[in-house]
Amino acid sequence: MPELVFFSGTMDCGKSTLALQIEHNRSARGLQGVIFTRNDRAGEGKLSSRLGLVTDAVEVADGQDLYAYLVDRLSQGGRADYVIADEAQFLVPEQIDQLARVVDDLGLDVYAFGITTDFRTKLFPGSQRLVELADRIEVLQVEALCWCGARATHNARTVGGAMVVEGAQVVVGDVNQSADEVGYEVLCRRHHRRRMTAATARAAALSPDVLPVSST
């Protein structure tokens, strides 16, 4: 039976790499897929991995009906054996509903990849809808690491190396941005709560932990 599968994890855990691997494996068997993406680090209409792999994709526009796009493609003699949706957290809930309809009405597997929460630890609307609708949720097992070596569980937005907790939910950046630009970093919960990034940790004279005196 076709499925809507949501592959989730923090930044740097290999989501896009896995998406490219799924595309490679299926195309090697003669299958043809449709790849949707939005706001990829490599630019418009690209699906890229930090390992340097990249392929062409369909850039999803605001208000675009993904179900209608696939129906139109099939009606014109095009082929689609499966669907990959990378950066799925940036899709709106209605577009996730459309992907679920692709599974149910067109009988295609849909593989969606995305991070679950934003830099404020709040659910992205697209990811929330995927959690609600997906037939299966796979948490990627390639663990991203915080600067301290612990497993990274939270995504942090940085400006000048310092963590920020206010601003628009979607600001395109990368973990490899220079320090004076908007960038992102993965942190463990402990250091996300303390707003301690790798840069601020280097700048601070670290002292032994003491019991917290505040409720934050």
trRosetta pair geometry for C-beta under 8 A, 3 or more apart (Angstrom, degrees):
i j d omega theta_ij theta_ji phi_ij phi_ji
2 103 4.9 -170 122 -156 113 78
2 107 5.2 159 -14 -170 142 48
2 108 5.8 94 -144 86 147 13
2 109 4.9 -141 -148 -68 84 58
2 110 7.7 62 168 -2 106 72
3 103 6.6 -25 160 -144 8 134
3 109 5.7 14 48 -129 67 85
3 110 7.5 -128 105 43 48 66
3 135 4.2 -115 -151 65 91 144
3 136 5.8 8 177 11 137 110
4 99 6.2 111 -126 129 120 99
4 100 5.4 -34 -55 -104 159 67
4 103 4.8 -97 -49 -37 91 155
4 110 4.8 -3 -114 65 71 110
4 112 6.9 14 -175 -2 83 115
4 130 7.7 -144 150 -144 114 79
4 133 6.3 -21 97 126 151 95
4 134 5.1 -129 112 -129 96 58
4 135 5.1 122 50 2 69 92
4 136 7.8 164 87 30 51 68
5 109 7.3 3 4 -173 107 96
5 110 7.1 175 27 90 66 59
5 111 5.3 -13 66 -115 105 64
5 112 6.9 176 87 28 51 72
5 134 6.4 77 -132 -164 20 111
5 135 6.6 -49 -72 62 59 92
5 136 4.8 -16 -115 71 82 100
5 137 7.7 167 -163 -89 59 26
5 138 6.3 16 179 -2 105 111
6 88 7.3 -125 -132 82 89 155
6 112 5.0 -22 -108 74 66 106
6 113 8.0 159 -161 -86 51 27
6 114 7.4 -48 -161 38 92 94
6 127 7.7 120 -166 -145 134 68
6 130 4.3 122 -101 162 141 120
6 131 6.9 -110 79 -72 167 48
6 134 4.1 -81 -7 -91 111 156
6 136 7.3 -177 28 94 68 51
6 137 4.8 -18 68 -113 102 74
6 138 7.1 174 87 27 49 67
7 15 5.9 154 117 -135 111 89
7 18 6.2 -134 168 95 163 143
7 19 7.7 -165 58 -63 144 84
7 111 6.7 17 -7 -177 114 89
7 112 7.0 179 24 89 72 49
7 113 4.8 -17 69 -106 106 75
7 114 7.8 118 78 19 64 50
7 138 4.9 -21 -107 72 69 104
7 140 6.0 59 -180 -57 95 97
8 15 7.7 -1 -134 -101 19 127
8 113 7.8 173 -79 -153 39 47
8 114 6.3 -22 -109 76 76 62
8 115 6.8 99 -158 -134 79 24
8 116 4.9 50 -169 -53 132 100
8 127 6.9 94 -114 -148 123 114
8 130 7.8 153 -65 106 117 135
8 137 6.4 -10 9 -168 117 98
8 138 7.3 152 21 79 67 50
8 139 5.8 -36 73 -105 86 62
8 140 7.1 -150 84 -6 33 87
9 13 3.7 -103 140 76 136 152
9 14 7.5 2 78 49 155 69
9 15 5.8 -173 49 -60 108 104
9 115 6.9 -65 84 -107 41 66
9 116 8.0 88 -16 -12 9 96
9 139 6.1 117 -78 -165 83 64
9 140 3.8 -48 -45 36 146 109
9 142 7.6 47 -169 62 165 77
9 144 7.4 131 159 -5 108 109
10 13 5.3 105 59 -27 69 121
10 115 6.2 44 -135 -127 30 109
10 144 4.9 -107 82 38 119 137
10 152 5.3 -129 87 116 167 104
10 153 6.6 -155 -56 -145 133 17
10 154 7.1 0 -112 35 126 6
10 155 5.8 175 -150 -62 89 87
10 186 4.9 92 151 -127 135 126
11 115 6.2 -18 -52 -78 67 139
11 144 6.6 77 87 -94 53 170
11 155 5.5 94 -4 -112 108 110
11 175 6.1 158 142 -50 133 121
11 184 5.8 93 -2 127 173 131
11 186 5.3 -155 64 -61 91 108
12 50 7.1 -8 -114 13 65 159
12 144 4.0 98 92 -115 104 127
12 152 7.3 32 68 65 122 151
12 175 6.0 37 -62 -31 114 166
12 186 5.4 -113 34 -11 127 140
13 140 4.7 132 138 88 118 131
13 142 5.1 146 -174 85 67 87
13 143 6.8 -20 -123 -129 99 17
13 144 4.7 -86 -69 -29 79 101
14 17 4.4 -56 -160 46 77 121
14 18 5.7 81 139 -27 90 96
14 49 7.8 19 -143 -145 56 114
14 140 5.8 -176 66 177 94 145
14 142 4.3 42 9 58 136 148
15 18 6.0 -60 -155 35 28 108
15 19 6.5 29 150 -20 64 106
15 86 7.3 137 133 -141 103 90
15 113 4.3 143 175 -177 108 116
15 114 7.0 143 -176 -49 158 15
15 115 7.6 -125 -19 -55 158 67
15 140 6.2 -124 -77 -38 71 153
16 19 5.3 -48 -147 34 38 117
16 20 6.4 38 154 -17 66 102
16 40 7.9 111 -116 -134 141 107
16 47 6.4 -177 -154 178 103 83
16 48 6.4 12 163 93 147 36
16 49 4.5 -176 108 -91 105 70
16 50 7.5 110 60 -7 125 71
16 86 5.8 61 -109 -148 83 135
16 113 6.7 149 -76 127 48 151
17 20 5.8 -56 -152 38 31 109
17 21 6.4 33 149 -21 64 106
17 49 4.3 87 -77 -132 71 138
17 50 7.7 -57 -51 38 106 73
17 51 5.8 69 -100 3 117 126
17 53 6.9 101 -118 43 69 130
18 21 5.4 -52 -146 35 35 115
18 22 6.4 39 154 -20 67 100
18 113 7.0 162 74 -106 104 136
18 140 6.8 -146 -20 -113 151 123
19 22 5.8 -51 -150 33 31 110
19 23 6.5 31 151 -17 62 106
19 35 7.7 104 164 -136 115 112
19 47 6.3 -108 114 179 130 133
19 84 5.3 119 -161 -172 100 131
19 86 5.0 43 -139 -83 175 112
19 111 6.9 166 -119 119 79 120
19 113 5.0 -87 -62 -14 121 154
20 23 5.5 -52 -148 37 34 114
20 24 6.3 37 152 -21 66 105
20 47 6.6 171 -75 125 89 113
20 49 5.6 -81 1 -33 143 124
20 53 5.1 110 172 121 169 136
20 55 6.4 151 -122 0 97 120
21 24 5.6 -51 -145 35 32 112
21 25 6.3 32 157 -19 66 106
22 25 5.9 -54 -145 36 29 110
22 26 6.3 17 162 -9 64 111
22 84 6.4 150 90 -95 124 126
22 111 5.8 -65 135 81 168 173
23 26 6.4 -67 -147 43 25 101
23 27 6.0 18 162 -13 65 114
23 33 6.0 -119 -123 50 81 142
23 35 6.5 2 -98 -75 135 126
23 47 7.8 121 -23 91 156 150
23 55 6.5 -142 116 46 159 166
23 84 6.1 -55 -68 -21 100 158
24 27 6.1 -62 -140 41 24 105
24 28 6.1 28 160 -24 62 110
25 28 5.9 -58 -152 32 25 114
25 29 7.0 11 153 -8 59 108
26 29 5.8 -63 -155 40 37 105
26 31 4.2 -60 169 67 93 127
26 33 6.0 68 96 -35 139 120
26 81 7.0 -172 172 93 125 124
26 82 6.1 -70 -165 33 167 139
27 30 7.7 84 -172 -50 36 7
27 31 6.3 -98 -85 69 34 69
27 32 7.1 62 -110 -98 80 44
27 33 7.1 -88 -63 10 90 99
31 81 4.1 -112 -162 77 98 155
31 82 6.5 33 157 6 132 107
32 79 4.6 70 65 107 139 113
32 80 6.6 -89 104 -103 92 30
32 81 5.5 111 54 4 56 103
33 80 6.8 56 -144 -151 33 69
33 81 6.2 -71 -76 60 62 81
33 82 4.6 -35 -108 72 103 83
33 83 6.4 166 -165 -92 92 24
33 84 5.8 49 156 -6 138 98
34 58 6.5 -5 -179 2 92 132
34 69 8.0 158 175 122 153 112
34 70 6.5 -155 31 -102 164 97
34 73 7.0 123 -84 70 141 175
34 80 4.9 -16 -19 -125 112 115
34 82 7.8 -165 28 94 67 44
34 83 5.2 -18 65 -114 93 77
34 84 7.4 -172 91 31 46 67
35 47 5.5 -79 164 -24 138 144
35 55 6.9 77 35 103 170 115
35 56 7.5 135 62 105 127 53
35 57 4.0 -86 112 -121 109 91
35 58 6.4 153 85 14 57 79
35 83 7.8 161 -87 -163 30 54
35 84 4.6 -12 -114 68 75 106
35 85 7.9 170 -162 -81 49 32
35 86 7.0 9 -173 0 96 105
36 57 6.5 116 -142 176 8 107
36 58 5.2 -39 -104 72 60 99
36 60 5.2 49 -173 -55 107 110
36 66 6.4 -14 -86 -126 159 124
36 83 6.9 13 -1 -176 105 100
36 84 7.0 -175 30 94 65 55
36 85 4.5 -7 66 -113 109 75
36 86 7.2 -180 90 27 57 63
37 40 5.0 9 156 -43 134 118
37 45 7.5 128 61 -134 111 19
37 46 6.9 -79 79 81 154 34
37 47 5.0 -171 -59 -79 146 84
37 57 4.2 51 6 120 116 151
37 58 7.2 139 23 68 70 48
37 59 6.4 -42 76 -102 78 52
37 60 6.9 -168 79 -3 25 93
37 85 7.5 168 -78 -160 44 46
37 86 4.5 -6 -105 65 93 99
37 87 5.4 72 -160 28 74 113
38 59 6.5 103 -101 -160 55 66
38 60 4.5 -51 -69 49 109 103
38 87 4.9 -142 58 101 70 124
38 90 4.3 -144 96 94 126 131
38 91 6.6 150 10 -63 147 69
39 87 5.7 -172 62 176 84 154
39 90 5.3 167 23 -97 124 170
39 170 7.0 -118 -84 -173 170 118
39 172 5.1 -144 -166 -94 107 115
40 43 6.7 -25 84 49 92 27
40 44 7.8 148 44 -97 93 17
40 46 4.9 -138 87 83 143 80
40 47 6.1 -134 -103 -102 154 34
40 48 5.6 121 170 21 122 93
40 57 7.3 102 -22 47 148 139
40 86 6.9 42 -86 107 110 124
40 87 6.1 -136 -74 -28 69 142
41 48 6.0 -102 64 70 89 124
41 50 8.0 30 56 -80 154 77
41 172 7.5 169 -98 -176 57 101
41 174 4.9 76 -128 -87 130 121
42 46 4.0 -94 90 113 115 146
42 47 7.8 2 38 82 130 7
42 48 3.6 109 -25 -20 133 148
42 54 5.4 143 -128 -123 170 129
43 46 5.3 59 66 12 72 131
44 59 4.8 -10 -169 -80 82 155
45 56 6.1 -10 154 -157 94 76
45 57 5.7 179 -172 68 47 64
45 58 6.9 -12 -127 -124 79 17
45 59 4.5 -70 -66 -31 64 105
46 54 5.7 -15 -170 -166 112 109
46 55 7.4 146 -156 76 64 34
46 56 6.7 -55 -104 -116 56 38
46 57 6.0 102 -154 25 6 101
47 54 6.9 156 83 -153 50 56
47 55 5.3 -15 60 61 99 84
47 56 7.7 21 17 101 86 11
47 57 4.3 94 -28 -42 97 136
47 84 7.5 30 -108 115 163 127
47 86 5.1 117 -127 21 108 153
48 53 6.8 166 -152 92 57 53
48 54 4.1 -9 -104 -103 89 91
48 55 7.9 174 -78 21 53 53
49 52 6.9 -27 83 35 86 29
49 53 4.4 21 36 53 115 94
49 54 7.3 -145 21 -66 67 55
50 175 7.6 -9 -106 48 145 116
50 176 7.6 152 -137 -27 111 126
57 86 7.0 -66 -130 33 163 117
58 69 7.5 135 160 168 157 149
60 64 5.4 -149 -165 53 72 137
60 66 7.0 -22 -121 -79 116 106
60 90 7.8 150 68 103 124 104
60 91 6.4 -18 118 -98 163 91
60 95 6.9 71 -172 -152 142 155
61 64 4.4 103 58 -41 80 118
64 69 6.7 25 169 -47 106 128
64 95 7.2 44 78 -105 76 120
65 68 3.7 41 105 20 122 116
65 69 6.4 168 94 -21 64 81
65 95 7.9 -156 -125 -107 33 75
65 98 6.0 -178 -165 -116 64 151
66 69 5.4 -46 -147 29 35 118
66 70 6.7 30 157 -14 64 103
66 85 7.8 6 -144 -96 158 127
66 95 5.4 82 -7 -156 120 88
66 98 4.4 131 53 115 92 132
66 99 5.9 -1 94 -65 144 73
66 102 6.9 -58 122 -45 101 130
67 70 6.1 -61 -155 38 31 105
67 71 6.3 29 151 -17 67 108
67 98 4.0 -132 -22 -164 99 94
67 99 7.6 -137 -61 -61 83 28
67 101 4.9 -7 -98 85 141 122
67 102 5.6 -149 -106 -61 77 82
67 105 7.6 46 -151 56 121 130
67 106 7.8 -177 -146 -20 83 126
68 71 5.6 -53 -142 39 34 112
68 72 6.1 36 157 -20 66 106
68 98 7.8 -58 -1 -148 72 131
69 72 6.0 -58 -152 36 26 110
69 73 6.4 27 151 -20 62 108
70 73 5.4 -50 -146 34 35 115
70 74 6.3 30 157 -14 67 106
70 80 5.7 -81 -149 46 100 170
70 83 7.1 -51 -91 -82 140 131
70 102 5.8 63 41 -119 161 114
70 106 6.4 -36 124 -77 132 172
70 108 7.5 -116 -175 19 151 156
71 74 5.9 -58 -147 41 29 107
71 75 6.0 31 155 -23 65 111
71 106 7.4 -134 -78 -82 75 126
72 75 5.6 -54 -141 36 29 113
72 76 6.4 18 161 -11 63 110
73 76 6.3 -69 -152 41 25 102
73 78 3.9 -68 174 67 81 141
73 80 6.0 71 105 -31 133 123
74 77 7.9 102 -178 -25 31 7
74 78 6.0 -85 -78 67 31 82
74 79 7.7 74 -108 -105 69 23
74 80 6.2 -79 -69 23 96 108
74 106 7.4 -175 -26 -140 160 123
80 83 6.7 22 179 -67 118 84
80 106 7.8 -1 91 158 120 139
80 108 6.2 -16 128 -109 101 150
81 108 7.0 155 158 -131 24 99
82 108 5.7 167 -114 -175 37 94
82 109 4.6 -16 -129 65 101 94
82 110 7.4 178 -172 -81 71 34
82 111 7.0 27 165 -2 115 101
83 99 6.9 -154 106 -140 145 94
83 102 6.0 6 2 138 154 153
83 108 5.6 75 -9 133 99 129
83 109 7.1 -170 33 96 69 52
83 110 4.5 -13 70 -112 109 76
83 111 7.1 178 93 26 57 64
84 110 7.9 169 -84 -160 23 54
84 111 5.0 -18 -112 68 69 100
84 112 7.9 159 -165 -84 45 34
84 113 7.4 5 -174 -2 89 109
85 88 4.7 74 123 -88 106 104
85 91 6.9 -9 175 -34 131 146
85 99 6.2 -51 -26 -107 154 145
85 110 6.6 14 -3 -177 111 99
85 111 7.2 175 26 89 68 49
85 112 4.4 -13 67 -111 109 77
85 113 7.0 177 91 23 57 67
86 113 4.9 -11 -119 60 63 114
86 114 7.5 147 -172 -67 40 74
87 90 5.0 -3 149 16 98 118
87 91 8.0 126 113 -26 70 82
87 113 7.3 11 -23 90 31 86
87 114 6.1 75 -165 -103 19 92
88 91 5.4 -34 -163 11 59 117
88 96 7.4 86 179 -94 107 97
88 112 4.1 52 -72 -174 163 103
88 113 6.0 137 -3 62 107 37
88 114 3.7 -110 55 -34 81 130
88 126 5.5 -162 148 146 68 126
88 127 6.9 114 105 -80 91 68
88 130 6.3 70 132 -60 133 147
89 114 3.8 161 -30 -179 82 126
89 115 5.3 -32 -34 58 152 68
89 116 7.3 -152 -96 -95 122 14
89 118 7.9 158 167 -72 137 79
89 124 3.8 61 -168 80 98 167
89 126 5.0 153 -156 70 27 115
89 127 4.6 -3 -110 -42 85 107
90 114 7.6 -158 2 -127 66 127
90 124 7.3 -56 -64 -171 36 141
90 126 6.2 -14 50 8 15 154
90 170 6.2 88 -120 -117 97 136
91 95 4.1 -115 -177 84 110 131
91 96 5.8 132 110 -51 124 79
91 99 7.9 42 146 -20 166 129
91 126 4.1 113 66 -123 71 136
92 95 5.2 95 56 6 70 102
92 96 7.6 -131 102 -4 39 86
92 125 6.4 -3 -143 104 53 127
92 126 6.4 -71 -81 -75 8 92
93 96 5.4 -53 -152 34 41 113
93 97 6.5 46 150 -21 68 100
93 125 5.3 -83 -42 159 94 103
93 126 6.6 -150 -69 -95 48 46
93 128 7.4 -38 -91 77 107 95
93 129 4.0 153 -129 -63 83 147
94 97 5.4 -48 -153 32 37 117
94 98 6.6 41 147 -22 64 101
95 98 5.3 -44 -150 31 40 117
95 99 6.7 44 149 -20 64 98
95 126 7.2 -20 67 -118 106 107
96 99 5.6 -48 -151 32 37 112
96 100 6.6 40 148 -19 64 101
96 112 7.7 38 -124 -112 89 164
96 126 5.7 156 -49 -151 120 70
96 129 4.0 137 70 110 155 127
96 130 5.5 -119 -141 -63 135 70
96 133 6.2 149 148 36 109 143
97 100 5.6 -52 -153 34 34 113
97 101 6.5 36 148 -19 65 104
97 129 7.0 -73 -44 178 74 135
97 133 7.2 -168 -95 -82 53 163
98 101 5.5 -52 -151 35 35 113
98 102 6.7 47 147 -27 64 96
99 102 5.3 -41 -153 23 38 118
99 103 7.1 40 149 -16 62 97
99 110 4.9 144 180 -176 101 162
99 112 6.6 69 156 -65 162 125
100 103 5.7 -50 -159 32 38 112
100 104 6.3 23 151 -9 69 111
100 110 7.7 -111 -80 43 33 151
100 133 4.9 -78 -79 169 140 137
101 104 5.6 -60 -138 46 36 104
101 105 5.2 -1 175 10 76 118
101 106 7.7 66 132 -1 65 94
102 105 7.0 -59 -113 52 15 86
102 106 5.0 -33 -162 36 56 124
102 108 5.4 -47 155 57 95 112
102 110 5.6 96 85 -61 122 129
103 106 7.4 -5 -44 54 7 80
103 107 7.5 44 -173 -114 37 15
103 108 6.4 -100 -97 69 45 60
103 109 7.1 41 -114 -118 92 25
103 110 5.3 -91 -61 5 101 111
103 135 7.5 -160 173 -21 160 124
112 130 5.7 -136 99 -124 149 136
112 134 7.4 -120 45 -99 123 116
114 124 7.1 -100 155 64 129 147
114 126 6.7 -77 162 108 173 115
114 127 5.4 -142 110 -86 126 99
114 130 7.1 140 48 9 127 162
115 118 7.8 111 110 -84 118 41
115 124 7.1 93 90 -6 77 134
115 127 6.9 -63 100 -79 43 149
115 155 6.0 38 -179 -38 152 148
116 123 6.4 -48 163 -124 77 76
116 124 7.0 -164 174 22 27 94
116 127 4.7 165 -135 169 47 146
116 131 7.4 63 -135 -56 107 123
117 120 7.8 -119 168 73 98 54
117 121 5.1 9 162 -153 142 39
117 122 6.0 142 -155 66 91 22
117 123 5.7 -57 -100 -87 73 41
117 124 7.0 -174 -118 -14 22 77
117 127 7.4 -120 -55 85 38 154
117 154 7.2 -46 86 -132 125 70
117 155 6.7 176 91 26 78 105
118 121 7.3 -80 68 -11 59 12
118 122 5.3 -16 39 61 103 80
118 123 7.8 42 -3 124 85 5
118 124 5.8 115 -49 -65 93 83
118 155 6.8 -89 -177 76 26 121
118 169 5.2 -79 -113 -156 164 87
119 155 5.5 -86 -89 111 59 88
119 156 5.6 81 -145 -146 93 27
119 157 3.8 -12 -122 -13 165 97
119 164 7.4 29 140 81 142 72
119 165 7.1 -153 129 -118 97 49
119 184 7.2 -124 -86 -123 114 95
120 165 5.8 100 -106 -163 83 77
120 169 7.8 -77 16 -113 117 78
121 154 6.0 -34 -87 -133 97 114
121 192 7.2 109 -59 149 118 141
122 169 7.5 -86 79 -119 120 113
123 127 5.8 -140 -169 83 84 106
123 128 4.3 82 148 -66 134 105
123 131 7.8 -73 -145 9 135 140
124 127 4.2 79 63 12 97 108
124 128 6.7 -162 85 -12 47 84
124 169 7.1 139 -112 167 78 129
125 128 5.6 -53 -145 34 31 114
125 129 6.5 28 158 -17 64 104
126 129 5.9 -57 -152 36 30 108
126 130 6.5 32 151 -19 64 106
127 130 5.4 -52 -148 35 36 115
127 131 6.5 40 152 -21 66 100
128 131 5.7 -52 -153 32 33 112
128 132 6.6 29 150 -17 64 107
129 132 5.4 -55 -150 37 37 113
129 133 6.0 6 161 1 71 116
130 133 6.2 -72 -133 50 27 91
130 134 5.1 36 174 -43 72 112
130 137 7.7 116 138 -101 95 101
131 134 6.6 -28 -110 14 18 111
131 137 6.6 29 -119 -88 65 144
134 137 5.3 101 92 -65 143 80
143 151 5.0 -65 -169 -129 129 97
143 152 7.3 144 173 34 79 75
144 151 7.6 90 74 -165 53 61
144 152 4.2 -53 104 52 94 126
144 186 4.6 5 133 103 134 168
145 149 6.0 -17 -175 -142 122 30
145 150 7.0 143 -156 74 76 29
145 151 6.6 -67 -109 -112 59 33
145 152 5.6 131 -174 -20 6 100
145 186 7.5 103 72 96 24 119
146 149 6.9 -38 73 32 79 22
146 150 4.9 -1 38 62 121 80
146 151 7.2 38 -4 93 94 16
146 152 4.6 147 -53 -83 69 81
146 186 6.5 -117 -87 117 57 77
146 187 4.9 59 -121 -149 106 43
146 188 4.0 -67 -31 -19 153 85
146 191 5.8 136 -167 35 139 136
147 185 7.6 -5 -38 178 107 126
147 187 7.4 -21 7 -110 87 76
147 191 7.4 -127 43 135 96 173
147 197 7.1 91 -8 175 144 47
147 198 3.7 170 -95 -88 151 92
147 201 6.1 175 105 33 142 150
148 188 6.4 -63 48 10 117 127
148 190 7.9 -42 37 75 157 120
148 191 6.3 166 -10 -40 127 141
148 201 7.6 -156 -68 -124 88 164
150 188 4.1 14 93 -71 123 148
150 190 7.2 48 59 29 162 119
151 188 6.4 93 75 -103 48 97
152 186 3.6 56 174 146 152 111
152 187 5.9 96 -136 52 92 7
152 188 5.9 -98 -106 -63 44 54
153 187 7.8 -51 49 96 60 53
153 188 6.0 50 17 -140 92 47
153 189 5.3 -17 64 -45 127 87
153 192 7.7 -102 74 -5 82 140
154 186 7.1 147 79 -158 44 62
154 187 5.2 -32 72 69 97 84
154 188 7.2 52 22 156 97 11
154 189 5.9 110 -19 -91 123 55
154 192 4.0 -1 79 -68 151 160
155 184 6.0 -14 -173 -168 96 115
155 185 7.8 144 -161 77 52 36
155 186 6.1 -36 -102 -102 56 68
155 187 7.9 142 -111 23 10 79
156 163 4.9 -53 -175 -123 124 110
156 184 6.6 148 79 -159 50 61
156 185 4.9 -25 66 66 105 84
156 186 7.2 162 16 -103 85 16
156 187 5.1 41 -20 -3 126 121
156 192 5.9 -157 -69 -117 111 89
156 195 7.9 143 -140 -135 132 57
156 197 6.3 -159 111 -90 150 102
157 163 7.0 103 73 -153 51 63
157 164 5.3 -54 97 59 100 91
157 165 7.9 157 51 -82 101 32
157 167 7.0 -107 102 55 159 135
157 171 6.9 70 -136 57 139 122
157 173 7.2 107 -137 42 89 146
157 182 6.7 -15 -172 -166 101 92
157 183 7.5 151 -159 84 55 38
157 184 5.8 -36 -103 -100 53 73
158 161 5.7 -7 175 -141 129 13
158 162 6.2 144 -153 67 83 27
158 163 5.6 -48 -95 -89 76 46
158 164 6.8 142 -120 4 24 85
158 182 7.4 150 80 -156 51 44
158 183 4.9 -23 64 69 100 87
158 184 6.8 168 14 -95 87 19
158 185 5.6 40 -22 -1 128 112
158 197 5.6 70 -99 -99 130 163
158 199 7.3 115 -163 21 144 129
159 162 6.2 -32 67 61 65 82
159 164 5.4 33 6 -28 106 130
159 180 7.9 17 -179 -169 64 37
159 181 7.7 -97 -132 133 62 20
159 182 5.7 -20 -92 -96 83 63
159 183 7.8 155 -83 23 36 72
160 179 5.9 42 -150 152 40 83
160 180 5.5 20 -95 -117 73 51
160 199 7.9 -161 136 123 55 161
161 179 4.7 -6 -46 -155 101 101
161 197 6.0 -173 173 93 66 138
161 198 7.6 -94 -157 74 97 72
161 199 2.9 -58 -175 79 123 171
161 200 6.6 158 138 -40 97 70
162 195 7.8 26 -176 162 76 106
162 197 6.6 -169 -124 21 25 130
162 199 6.9 -92 -58 85 50 123
162 200 5.9 82 -109 -61 70 117
163 185 7.7 -94 -89 50 92 118
163 187 7.9 -11 -93 -29 139 153
163 192 7.7 171 -146 -139 158 56
163 195 4.3 -152 67 -159 131 81
163 196 7.5 -33 -3 -4 133 12
163 197 5.2 162 -45 -40 94 109
163 200 7.3 -69 -2 -4 90 140
164 167 6.2 42 130 -7 127 126
165 195 7.2 -77 -39 -100 116 119
167 171 6.4 -18 141 -26 127 138
168 171 5.6 117 74 -52 101 93
171 182 5.6 -70 137 157 128 154
173 177 5.4 -46 -171 -31 96 147
173 181 6.9 167 -134 135 111 101
173 182 4.5 -119 -82 116 139 88
173 183 5.0 -160 164 -111 129 30
173 184 5.4 142 95 -21 111 92
174 177 5.2 134 61 -38 77 87
174 183 6.4 -42 73 -137 46 80
174 184 6.6 -92 171 30 11 100
175 183 6.5 91 -127 179 24 101
175 184 5.3 -64 -77 79 66 82
175 185 6.3 112 -131 -92 89 48
175 186 7.4 -20 -106 -11 132 86
176 183 7.6 -155 57 -139 20 120
177 181 4.3 -112 170 84 121 120
177 182 6.7 -23 127 85 171 41
177 183 3.5 -154 53 -88 118 105
177 184 7.8 86 13 12 116 62
178 181 5.2 81 61 6 76 108
178 183 7.7 -167 58 -54 27 131
179 183 7.6 -62 -117 5 29 142
179 199 6.5 122 -135 -101 115 148
185 197 5.4 91 66 -140 160 107
185 198 6.6 -148 -152 3 147 100
187 191 4.6 -122 -171 87 116 103
187 192 4.3 147 95 -60 126 83
187 196 7.6 138 -142 73 137 65
187 197 7.0 -92 -77 -105 126 60
188 191 5.4 77 57 20 81 96
188 192 6.9 -145 92 -8 36 91
189 192 5.5 -58 -142 39 32 112
189 193 6.2 35 159 -22 67 104
190 193 6.1 -59 -156 33 24 109
190 194 6.6 4 153 -2 61 112
191 194 5.4 -58 -139 49 40 105
191 195 7.9 -122 166 37 59 8
191 196 4.4 -92 -156 66 90 97
191 197 7.6 130 156 -77 116 28
191 201 7.7 -24 -142 -64 132 125
192 195 7.3 27 -176 -77 33 40
193 216 7.2 165 179 147 95 77
195 200 7.5 13 128 51 74 165
196 200 5.4 -128 -146 88 57 118
196 201 5.4 77 170 -66 102 91
196 204 7.7 -59 -137 14 108 146
197 200 5.0 88 48 15 76 98
197 201 6.7 -135 94 -8 37 90
198 201 5.7 -57 -146 36 28 113
198 202 6.5 28 156 -20 63 105
199 202 5.9 -56 -152 33 30 109
199 203 6.4 22 153 -15 64 110
200 203 5.5 -57 -144 40 36 111
200 204 6.1 31 158 -20 69 110
201 204 6.0 -59 -142 37 28 105
201 206 6.8 19 -165 -68 80 118
207 210 7.9 -4 113 -19 108 101
212 216 8.0 -137 -179 63 137 59
